[in-house]
């Protein structure tokens, strides 16, 4: 039983890491596309958080 809990916790942790990486890439992509058109302060501040 403990093994099942541990393995499911590992899977959840991995999913969170993947989601975080995806969000980082998404924000960077948005920043790059917006900086080509016009620099918006909201996206610039999002990028600084990274």
LUMLODREN-920870 format. One record per atom (N, C-alpha, C): x, z, y; residue in three letters; residue number from 1; atom name. Coordinates in Angstrom, 1 decimal. Each point is the difference from the previous one (the first is absolute). Layout:
REM LUMLODREN-920870
SITE; px; pz; py; aa; i; at
SITE; X; Z; Y; ALA; NUM; CA;
...
REM end
This chain:
REM LUMLODREN-920870
SITE; px; pz; py; aa; i; at
SITE; 0.8; 0.0; -1.2; UNK; 1; N;
SITE; -0.8; 0.0; 1.2; UNK; 1; CA;
SITE; 0.9; 0.0; 1.3; UNK; 1; C;
SITE; 1.0; 0.8; -0.1; UNK; 2; N;
SITE; 0.9; 0.1; 1.2; UNK; 2; CA;
SITE; 0.7; -1.3; 0.3; UNK; 2; C;
SITE; 0.3; -0.7; -1.1; UNK; 3; N;
SITE; 0.7; -1.3; 0.1; UNK; 3; CA;
SITE; -1.0; -1.0; 0.7; UNK; 3; C;
SITE; -1.2; 0.0; -0.4; UNK; 4; N;
SITE; -1.0; -0.9; 0.6; UNK; 4; CA;
SITE; -0.1; 0.2; 1.5; UNK; 4; C;
SITE; -0.1; 1.3; 0.4; UNK; 5; N;
SITE; -0.1; 0.4; 1.4; UNK; 5; CA;
SITE; 1.3; -0.5; 0.8; UNK; 5; C;
SITE; 1.1; 0.2; -0.6; UNK; 6; N;
SITE; 1.3; -0.3; 0.6; UNK; 6; CA;
SITE; 0.1; -1.5; 0.2; UNK; 6; C;
SITE; -0.4; -0.8; -1.1; UNK; 7; N;
SITE; 0.2; -1.4; 0.1; UNK; 7; CA;
SITE; -1.0; -0.6; 1.0; UNK; 7; C;
SITE; -1.2; 0.5; 0.1; UNK; 8; N;
SITE; -1.0; -0.5; 1.0; UNK; 8; CA;
SITE; 0.4; 0.4; 1.4; UNK; 8; C;
SITE; 0.7; 1.1; 0.1; UNK; 9; N;
SITE; 0.5; 0.4; 1.4; UNK; 9; CA;
SITE; 1.1; -1.0; 0.4; UNK; 9; C;
SITE; 0.8; -0.4; -1.0; UNK; 10; N;
SITE; 1.1; -0.9; 0.3; UNK; 10; CA;
SITE; -0.6; -1.4; 0.4; UNK; 10; C;
SITE; -1.0; -0.4; -0.7; UNK; 11; N;
SITE; -0.7; -1.3; 0.4; UNK; 11; CA;
SITE; -0.6; 0.1; 1.4; UNK; 11; C;
SITE; -0.7; 1.1; 0.3; UNK; 12; N;
SITE; -0.5; 0.1; 1.3; UNK; 12; CA;
SITE; 1.0; 0.0; 1.1; UNK; 12; C;
SITE; 1.2; 0.7; -0.3; UNK; 13; N;
SITE; 1.1; 0.1; 0.9; UNK; 13; CA;
SITE; 0.5; -1.5; 0.3; UNK; 13; C;
SITE; 0.2; -0.7; -1.1; UNK; 14; N;
SITE; 0.5; -1.4; 0.1; UNK; 14; CA;
SITE; -1.0; -0.8; 0.8; UNK; 14; C;
SITE; -1.3; 0.1; -0.2; UNK; 15; N;
SITE; -0.9; -0.7; 0.8; UNK; 15; CA;
SITE; 0.1; 0.3; 1.5; UNK; 15; C;
SITE; 0.1; 1.3; 0.3; UNK; 16; N;
SITE; 0.2; 0.4; 1.4; UNK; 16; CA;
SITE; 1.2; -0.7; 0.6; UNK; 16; C;
SITE; 1.1; 0.0; -0.7; UNK; 17; N;
SITE; 1.3; -0.6; 0.5; UNK; 17; CA;
SITE; -0.2; -1.5; 0.2; UNK; 17; C;
SITE; -0.7; -0.7; -0.9; UNK; 18; N;
SITE; -0.3; -1.4; 0.1; UNK; 18; CA;
SITE; -0.8; -0.3; 1.2; UNK; 18; C;
SITE; -1.1; 0.9; 0.2; UNK; 19; N;
SITE; -0.9; -0.2; 1.1; UNK; 19; CA;
SITE; 0.8; 0.2; 1.4; UNK; 19; C;
SITE; 0.9; 1.0; 0.0; UNK; 20; N;
SITE; 0.8; 0.3; 1.2; UNK; 20; CA;
SITE; 0.9; -1.2; 0.3; UNK; 20; C;
SITE; 0.6; -0.6; -1.0; UNK; 21; N;
SITE; 0.9; -1.1; 0.2; UNK; 21; CA;
SITE; -0.8; -1.2; 0.5; UNK; 21; C;
SITE; -1.2; -0.2; -0.6; UNK; 22; N;
SITE; -0.9; -1.1; 0.4; UNK; 22; CA;
SITE; -0.4; 0.2; 1.5; UNK; 22; C;
SITE; -0.3; 1.2; 0.4; UNK; 23; N;
SITE; -0.4; 0.3; 1.4; UNK; 23; CA;
SITE; 1.1; -0.3; 1.0; UNK; 23; C;
SITE; 1.2; 0.4; -0.4; UNK; 24; N;
SITE; 1.2; -0.3; 0.8; UNK; 24; CA;
SITE; 0.2; -1.5; 0.2; UNK; 24; C;
SITE; -0.1; -0.7; -1.1; UNK; 25; N;
SITE; 0.2; -1.5; 0.1; UNK; 25; CA;
SITE; -1.1; -0.6; 0.8; UNK; 25; C;
SITE; -1.3; 0.5; -0.1; UNK; 26; N;
SITE; -1.1; -0.5; 0.7; UNK; 26; CA;
SITE; 0.2; 0.2; 1.5; UNK; 26; C;
SITE; 0.4; 1.2; 0.4; UNK; 27; N;
SITE; 0.2; 0.3; 1.4; UNK; 27; CA;
SITE; 1.2; -0.8; 0.6; UNK; 27; C;
SITE; 1.0; -0.1; -0.8; UNK; 28; N;
SITE; 1.2; -0.9; 0.5; UNK; 28; CA;
SITE; -0.5; -1.4; 0.2; UNK; 28; C;
SITE; -0.8; -0.5; -1.0; UNK; 29; N;
SITE; -0.5; -1.4; 0.1; UNK; 29; CA;
SITE; -0.9; -0.2; 1.2; UNK; 29; C;
SITE; -0.8; 1.0; 0.3; UNK; 30; N;
SITE; -0.9; 0.0; 1.2; UNK; 30; CA;
SITE; 0.8; 0.0; 1.2; UNK; 30; C;
SITE; 1.1; 0.8; 0.0; UNK; 31; N;
SITE; 0.9; 0.2; 1.2; UNK; 31; CA;
SITE; 0.7; -1.4; 0.3; UNK; 31; C;
SITE; 0.4; -0.6; -1.1; UNK; 32; N;
SITE; 0.8; -1.3; 0.2; UNK; 32; CA;
SITE; -1.0; -1.1; 0.5; UNK; 32; C;
SITE; -1.2; 0.0; -0.6; UNK; 33; N;
SITE; -0.9; -1.1; 0.4; UNK; 33; CA;
SITE; -0.5; 0.3; 1.4; UNK; 33; C;
SITE; -0.2; 1.2; 0.4; UNK; 34; N;
SITE; -0.5; 0.3; 1.4; UNK; 34; CA;
SITE; 1.1; -0.1; 1.0; UNK; 34; C;
SITE; 1.3; 0.2; -0.4; UNK; 35; N;
SITE; 1.1; -0.1; 1.0; UNK; 35; CA;
SITE; 0.2; -1.5; 0.3; UNK; 35; C;
SITE; -0.3; -0.9; -1.0; UNK; 36; N;
SITE; 0.1; -1.4; 0.3; UNK; 36; CA;
SITE; -1.0; -0.5; 1.0; UNK; 36; C;
SITE; -1.2; 0.6; -0.1; UNK; 37; N;
SITE; -1.1; -0.4; 1.0; UNK; 37; CA;
SITE; 0.2; 0.8; 1.3; UNK; 37; C;
SITE; -0.4; 1.3; -0.1; UNK; 38; N;
SITE; 0.1; 0.8; 1.2; UNK; 38; CA;
SITE; 0.3; 1.4; -0.5; UNK; 38; C;
SITE; 0.9; 0.7; 0.7; UNK; 39; N;
SITE; 0.3; 1.4; -0.4; UNK; 39; CA;
SITE; -1.1; 1.0; 0.4; UNK; 39; C;
SITE; -0.6; 0.6; -1.0; UNK; 40; N;
SITE; -1.1; 0.9; 0.4; UNK; 40; CA;
SITE; 0.6; 1.4; -0.3; UNK; 40; C;
SITE; -0.3; 1.0; 1.0; UNK; 41; N;
SITE; 0.6; 1.3; -0.1; UNK; 41; CA;
SITE; -0.4; 0.8; -1.3; UNK; 41; C;
SITE; -1.3; -0.3; -0.5; UNK; 42; N;
SITE; -0.4; 0.7; -1.2; UNK; 42; CA;
SITE; 0.8; -0.3; -1.2; UNK; 42; C;
SITE; 0.4; -1.3; -0.2; UNK; 43; N;
SITE; 0.7; -0.4; -1.1; UNK; 43; CA;
SITE; 1.5; 0.5; 0.1; UNK; 43; C;
SITE; 0.5; 0.0; 1.3; UNK; 44; N;
SITE; 1.3; 0.4; 0.2; UNK; 44; CA;
SITE; 0.2; 1.5; -0.3; UNK; 44; C;
SITE; -1.0; 0.8; 0.3; UNK; 45; N;
SITE; 0.0; 1.4; -0.3; UNK; 45; CA;
SITE; -0.1; 0.2; -1.5; UNK; 45; C;
SITE; -0.8; -0.8; -0.7; UNK; 46; N;
SITE; -0.1; 0.1; -1.5; UNK; 46; CA;
SITE; 1.3; -0.3; -0.6; UNK; 46; C;
SITE; 0.8; -0.9; 0.6; UNK; 47; N;
SITE; 1.3; -0.4; -0.6; UNK; 47; CA;
SITE; 1.0; 1.2; 0.2; UNK; 47; C;
SITE; -0.1; 0.7; 1.1; UNK; 48; N;
SITE; 0.9; 1.1; 0.3; UNK; 48; CA;
SITE; -0.2; 1.1; -1.0; UNK; 48; C;
SITE; -1.2; 0.2; -0.5; UNK; 49; N;
SITE; -0.3; 1.1; -1.0; UNK; 49; CA;
SITE; 0.8; -0.3; -1.3; UNK; 49; C;
SITE; 0.2; -1.2; -0.3; UNK; 50; N;
SITE; 0.7; -0.4; -1.2; UNK; 50; CA;
SITE; 1.4; 0.6; 0.1; UNK; 50; C;
REM end
